[in-house]
């Protein structure tokens, strides 16, 4: 089998695994009545605190006016806080509230549990190989950034 064919199979398998693991994310998302864009914003804010709405819009791949509406709905639900920037009072910085943090932590915990279930079907040697592969991906990404 050629490298291209193998890569195509890896991509297909990765997509299948992502769909399978999304069931864990979906439970939290559906339970909280979150749209995918709202959920994406919560996940983004979990690791990027105190960012302007425009930056959040870029990260979500939506226009600023769409992001403003998404943010407002999450603020109304008590999951996101908007604070004026100390450098420019016209700019609002976004952060998760403790309730928003709790919701994201729950979703992350459920996803991790699902991943552990996947890992449990692997031998110790396969888990170590996967660890090495993932570390190589991380190292390659760090070298690029």
N, C-alpha and C positions, 0 to 999 in steps of 0.2 A: 504494500500500500504506500502511495506517495505521501510526502509530508503534507501537501495541500489537502489530500483526502482525510488524513488523520486530523488535521486542524479543523476541517469541516465537521468531523464527527465530535471532536472535543467541544466545539461551539454548540452543536446540537445538544450534547449531553449537559453542558452548562446551562443552557436555556431550560431544559427539562428540570434540572435541579432547582433553578431559580423559581420556576412555576410551583414546584413542590413546596419549597420553603416559603413562598408567598402566602400559603394557607395560614401560616402562623402570624404573619403580619396582617393578613386580611381580617382575622378574628378581632384584633385590637382595633383596626380601622373601622370595621363594620360596627363593632360594639360601641364605638365612640361617635358614630355617624360622621366620619371624616372622609372627605374626598381625597383622591390620590395626591393632588397638589397641596392640600392642607397637611397631609401626613408627611409629604416630602419636606415642606417648610419646617415642621416640628423636628424632623430628623436633622435637618441642616442647622437649625438653631441650637440643637443639642451640642454640637461641636463648634459652632461659630456664634458666640454670644456677643451682644452689643454691636450688631452690624446695622447699617442703614437699610431701609426698605428697598432702595434701588439695588443694592448688592444682593439682597435676598431674591429680588425679581430675576436678576441675572442667573443666579444659581438654580432657580426653578425653571428657567427658560420661558418666562412669561413677561409681558409688558408691565411697566410700573403700575399702571392703573388697575390691572388685574391683581397684582400682588397686594396693592392697598386694600382691595376688597377681601382678599383671602386673610390678610393680617387682621382686618377689623373683625371678621367673624371669629378668629381665634382669640382676639382680645376680649370680645364679648363673652366667650365661653370660659375665660379666666386662665387660658393656657399660655398666652403670650402677653408680655408687657412692652409698652412703648414709652421710652423716656427721651427727653430732649438731649441732644448731644452737648457735652460741656464746651466744645469748640464752636458749635454753630447751632443755636437754639431752634433754627428752622428745620434742622435734620432730626428725625426720630430714629433712635437706636432700638433694635428689637432684641429681646431675650425671652427665654422661657420662664414662666412662673414656676413655683414649686409644684403646682398641680400639673403643668405641662411637662416638667421634668419627670414627674412620677409616671405620666402616661407613656412617655418615650421609653423610660427605663423598663416599663412593663412589656412594651413591644419588643425591645431589644432582648429582654430575658426570654420571651417566648421564641424569638428567632434563634437565640443561642441554644435553647432546649431542642428545637427542631434540628439544628445542625449536629448537636450531640447524638441525637437519634440516628442521623446519617452516619456519623463516625463510628457508632457502635457496631456497624456491620463490617468494619474494616479490621484487619489484623493489626497488631502492634507495629509490624514492619510497614504496612501501608499507611498508617497514621503518621509515622515518622517520615515517610517519603512525602506525604502531603504537606507536612510541616515544612520540610525543606523546599518544596515547590512554592508554597505560599511565601516563604521568606525570600526566595529568589525574586518573585514578583514585587514584593515590597522594596527590596534593595534596588531593583531596576527602576521602579517609580521614583525612589528617592534620588537616584542618580540623574534622572531627567529633570526633576524639579529643582 
